[in-house]
Amino acid sequence: MRVRVLFFGVLKDLAGRSSEDAEFADGADLRAVLNTGTGYETPKPEDGT
């Protein structure tokens, strides 16, 4: 499936563009998009120790 990620506000400034197209497997969910190495990795919680 082809998706277009749209950037707004601060994210648009940080990304340096307003959108990006990407290709994912059919049935992919948001977690799959965030964890594909596209630069949208989900932040890991900090270790409180």
PyMOL commands that set and color helices and strands:
alter all, ss='L'
color gray80, all
select helices_A, chain A and resi 9-15+30-34
alter helices_A, ss='H'
color red, helices_A
select strands_A, chain A and resi 2-6+19-23
alter strands_A, ss='S'
color yellow, strands_A
deselect
rebuild
show_as cartoon
